[in-house]
Amino acid sequence: MEEQATKQITILIAGRPYPLKIKATDEAAIRKIVQEVNEKANRFQLNYNNKDKQDFLAMTALTYAVELHRLRQIGGVTQDTELLDKLSHVDTLLDQIIDK
């Protein structure tokens, strides 16, 4: 089995830099996800301007968790192993970011 090429990238979430070591083939998807996370967090910031960035990020994470839960309830995600693999990878990346 071939080993996939990895690379170091730095992403910005809510204005903070996070260095990641990723599979080179995942870079485009990760950057798109980061953009979506930042957009959701910015929308929360516009709606609730008396909160801090941690609150916006927590609400963003909750939004994604609710969406995933709904998909699991209707059976859409459990049948798509590729999507589950990608979500698991995103979860791992988020764990790496949180642990830093």
Stockholm file with secondary structure:
# STOCKHOLM 1.0

chainA/1-100         MEEQATKQITILIAGRPYPLKIKATDEAAIRKIVQEVNEKANRFQLNYNNKDKQDFLAMTALTYAVELHRLRQIGGVTQDTELLDKLSHVDTLLDQIIDK
#=GR chainA/1-100 SS CCCCCEEEEEEEETTEEEEEEEEGGGHHHHHHHHHHHHHHHHHHHHHCTTSCHHHHHHHHHHHHHHHHHHHHHTTTTTTCHHHHHHHHHHHHHHHHHHHC
#=GC SS_cons         CCCCCEEEEEEEETTEEEEEEEEGGGHHHHHHHHHHHHHHHHHHHHHCTTSCHHHHHHHHHHHHHHHHHHHHHTTTTTTCHHHHHHHHHHHHHHHHHHHC
//
